[in-house]
Each structure stands twice: as structure tokens, then as C-alpha cells.
């Protein structure tokens, strides 16, 4: 029986791929890259000027606190001899005591530790005139070193960069720009080949167009990771706006920490005293070992907790990622939050701001972020210029080309989009002027009506200007004495009139209500304690109160030099835009001369 010879099985040889198929694939790849290139150009042409202004203001915003420190001597401090350096030597009790003495009728909105060595602590104080002040304190002695309005260089750049002073429309538009910025970064990087070579190529002897092209490509490659970071964090801000609009912002936040149990408040009396603020800081450090206390906020009402937050070994997160709630009357810990235990979404929310503005590493990362931001800013401007020039060349070259190979018809709307952008900047300029004025006092100080005593509570009744009770006036009960008023409810009532009492709303120490009453009418302030006991005080609406004219908004009081910085930014931005338009006009005239030859 013969056996077949064992021969190796040979793999069948496939016929060679037709040259036509290879050419088709190459053509598809070329068309895909051309599409990507045109998308990059369309976004730059139509949105470039808007992105330029956003990125320019954001670059300066990174160093805005440092600019304020240079301009305002009140922000410079000296550490007393023998006092421990840094957070260990901060006297939170002294700072709060100084604020109470300097602003007896003001409301302390929180105290924030210095950002750098040699800087003052910062407190926000709301005055009876409705104005918010920035108050600068020596963190070691508590001494008040100075005050300004809420407006300064930091507030200007932060508000301008965030919303163009244009309300919801501005903040939505700017946050949305994260999407086109992301597409610009990715489309440019994917399209251009040989990016390693482009990183070190800058030809100065090949004409302006080649120079700006090399600069645009090189800056885009060097700053690619930075651009992606800014775009992605901007997109997160846009997502936040969506949750806020849907009234579901809590979905992005960590589980809220406990407050004081309302049922226990009756145990502390009508006006329980707060503990020394240093005790709250020490309690927070014991609850979170290693915590460097960065800010403290006292509660507005008895049921609220003392809020303490700070850093604890992770500078990439906001201070609020590590926080402690402390009972204001007993000092016990109500709740603790650690950045290391946050779930993914809240952790991202606390990472976004430090990464977007670069303050996670102190001054050096701020400087780096500013330089990278400026590089991105002028890369955008250069790219927009190049595309306008390229568009003119492409149109001339494509007159006899097939329609499918001509530039996007959308590109022809670039002039319209630029005109719309420049027109919007006119609106932004007007909105910025009005927005800055809003930081000035918007109304005169309230008028004192009478001082009343209702049981253990003593309060001064004030009428907000313009005070015209017959048409409805805002009356405030400003409680006097140490401690926090601990009542269940407070109302204004007119016994001689058949209407429901007006419930006082707002901070426990200075709640207010809008009351309609005629001069000579009897009003009654009724305070209900948590035990159920009720105290009343009766007073008459004085006939001498007259409607007053509200003072027109003036410019806010701010540190010397702030206006120079704001003006310089406005001039510089306008100069860049005018210079860009001049370069476009010159390129257009050069093209016209070339066509005429």
C-alpha cells in the first residue's frame, strides 16, 4: 500500500492588489485629512477672535491676585517677632474680633487665609448699604489693614473671563467655547504630520506668512496638552451650567455635611454665644489631622454649622474638598469630608478650578499657566490671520477647479462672523462698564426708625432707603447684644389692619421684611421662641420718614492702579484686534496688486 508523499501545504498566493484600489484608499485618506483641515479652518475663522479675547483675559486672570498685591499696600503684612510662620500662627479669633469692631452692622461672609507669604488675609463683608467689601487683615494680629470695594484686578479678570459681564448669555457662550477649542486642538494635531520637526521650526527669512505659519504650528504643538486641559475644564463648566439650569446642581456635589439639629436649639437659650474662632480651627485640625485651615465661615442662623476648610496634602483640589462642620455653640464635630474619599464626579468638580487657572502649585504654576495661555492666545490670532489669507488664495486658485474641490462654501461667511463678533464686543464693552458700576454702593444707608425690646431680644428697626412705608418699605430688625439670636420666627404685624403678618427673612442677626404702613400706624414685632413663648414690641411708624432719592451708581472705590490695569487691558485687546484687521487689509491689498499684474 503506497503512502502519498508528504509535501508542505503552500498558502495560496493572492493576486496583487490593483493599483486602482490603492489609489482609491489614498484618495479617501487625503479627502478625510482635507475635511479635517477645513474644519480646523472654519472653526478658527468664525470663532478665532472670540477665543482670542477669552484666552487673553484668562491668561491675565491667572496672575490677577499677584497684580492686586503689587498695587495695594494694604495687602502687605509683617509677621510679628516670635509668631509661628504660616497657618500655625494665624489668629482666627483676633481676625473675627477686629471685623466685629470695624463693622458692627456689617455681615462677615467669611475669612480666607493668605494665598502667599507676605500677603494679608481676606474677608468679604456686606454692609447695610448692600455693598460687598474686601477687607484685608493681618492674619497674625487680626488688625484691619484696609478695605476696598469688591472690585479689583482679580474681580475684573475673573468676571470678564467667566461671563464678559454679560450675565447668563456671556457665561453660557464662554463655557460653550470649550467644545470648539477641543476640536481645534485635535483637528490641528491630527492633520499636521511631522510634529516633532514642527516643534523646533521657525523660519524668519521666508516671509511673514511662513513665519506666522511656523509660529502657529509650533505653539499649537508645544501647548497641545495645555489646550486640551483648558478645553476639557471649560466643557465641565458648561456641563455645570446645564445642571444649574435644571435645578440639579447637587448631583455634581458630594453628600452635604450635617447641620445643627433644629430640635436641640431650644437647649441653648435665646441668644447663645459663639465659641472663640480659634477653637473651631483647632477642632477642625483634630478631626482632619494635617489640615491647613484656609477659610472659615460662621453660620447665618442658629441651625447652621461653622464651616472650616483647607488643604491636606492634595493641592490639585480646591480647599473645599477637605472641610469640617463644627457646632457653633458646643464645638463638637458635626461632619467631615476628605478629598481622598470623594467619589469621581465631586472630585472632578474640585479639580477643575485649580487645573484651569493653574494655582495648584503656587506662583510658579501660575506664571507657567499665564505664559502657556498667552502662547495659545496669539497662536489663535495667527491661525485666524493665516486662514483668511489662505482663503483668498484658495478662491483664486479654485475658479476653474471642480466644485467638489473648492473651499467650503461656509468659509465665505467668515466676514459676517467676524463682523458679528466685533459687534458683540461693542455690547460687551457697554456691559462691562455697567457691570463694574454695580460694585459701587447702590443705595444710601438705611434710616434708623426706633429701638425696641421684645422680651430678651433688643433690636433696632431700620428702614431701607428710599423709605416710603405707604408704598412698601423694607424694614430690618438689627438685633443687638452678644451671641446669635435663637428664635423660631419673627414677624411684623399691623394690629389695626386686617392682613397677614410679614415674616422676617434673612440672617438671624438682621432679618428684614417688606411692610406697607402709613405714618402713625402701629406696628408690632412678634418673636416666637423655640420653646413656644412669644415676645412682642410695639412701635409707631414715624411721620418724619420721607421717600429719599437713591444715589446714582458711581464707580467703585478700589486700590490705586486698578483702573490703569483695566484700561491697559482694554487698550491692548483693542490694539490686537485693530492690528489683526490691519494685517488682513494689507494682505488683501497685496493680493489685489498681484491680481492686477
FENWO-V687694 format. One record per backbone hydrogen bond with DSSP energy under -1.0 kcal/mol. NH is the residue of the N-H (numbers start at 0). CO is the residue of the C=O. Records with the same first field share a line. If there is no record, write none. Layout:
NH->CO  CO
This chain:
21->17
22->18
23->19
24->20
25->21
26->22
27->23
28->24
29->25
30->26
31->27
32->28
33->29
34->30
35->31
36->32
37->33
38->34
39->35
40->36
41->37
42->38
43->39
44->40
45->41
46->42
47->43
50->46
51->47
52->48
53->49
54->50
55->51
56->52
57->53
58->54
59->55
60->56
61->57
63->60
66->62
67->63
68->64
69->65
70->66
71->67
74->71
75->72
76->117
82->79
88->85
89->86
90->138
94->90
95->91
96->92
97->93
98->94
99->95
100->96
101->97
102->98
105->102
106->125
108->123
110->295
111->121
112->293
118->115
119->74
120->136
121->111
122->134
123->109
124->132
125->106
126->130
129->126
132->124
133->147
134->122
135->145
136->120
137->142
141->137
144->135
145->135
147->133
148->556
149->131
155->151
156->152
157->153
158->154
159->155
160->156
161->157
162->158
163->159
165->162
169->165
170->166
171->167
172->168
173->169
174->170
175->171
176->172
177->174
178->175
180->176
181->177
182->178
183->179
184->180
185->181
186->182
187->183
188->184
189->185
190->186
191->187
197->193
198->194
199->196
210->206
211->207
212->208
213->209
214->210
215->211
216->212
217->213
218->214
219->215
220->216
221->217
222->218
223->220
226->222
227->223
228->224
229->225
230->226
231->227
232->228
233->229
234->230
235->231
236->232
237->233
238->234
239->235
240->236
241->237
242->238
243->239
244->240
245->241
246->243
247->242
250->247
251->248
252->249
259->302
263->260
264->261
266->263
267->264
274->327
278->275
280->276
281->277
282->278
283->279
284->280
285->281
286->282
287->283
290->287
291->310
293->308
294->308
295->110
296->306
303->300
305->325
306->296
307->323
308->294
309->318  321
310->291
316->313
317->349
320->317
321->318
322->336
323->307
324->334
325->305
326->331
330->326
333->324
334->324
336->322
340->337
341->338
346->342
347->343
348->344
349->345
351->347
354->350
355->351
356->352
357->353
365->361
366->362
367->363
368->364
369->365
370->366
371->367
372->368
373->369
374->370
375->371
376->372
377->373
378->374
379->375
380->376
381->377
382->378
383->379
384->380
385->381
386->382
387->383
388->384
389->385
390->386
391->387
392->388
393->389
394->390
395->391
396->392
397->393
404->401
405->402
411->408
412->409
413->410
416->412
417->413
418->414
419->415
420->416
421->417
422->418
423->419
424->420
425->421
426->422
427->423
428->424
429->425
430->426
431->427
432->428
433->429
434->430
435->431
436->432
437->433
438->435
439->436
446->462
448->460
449->460
451->458
453->456
456->453
458->451
459->477
460->449
461->475
462->446
463->473
470->467
472->514
474->512
475->461
476->510
477->459
478->508
479->457
483->271
485->269
487->527
488->527
490->525
491->501
492->523
496->493
498->496
501->491
503->489
504->511
507->299
509->506
511->504
512->474
514->472
516->468
519->540
520->517
522->538
523->492
524->536
525->490
526->534
527->488
528->532
531->528
534->526
536->524
538->522
540->520
561->558
564->560
565->561
566->562
567->563
568->564
569->565
570->566
571->567
572->568
573->569
574->570
575->571
576->572
577->573
578->574
579->575
580->576
581->577
582->578
583->579
584->580
585->581
586->582
587->583
588->584
589->585
590->586
591->587
592->588
593->589
594->590
595->591
596->592
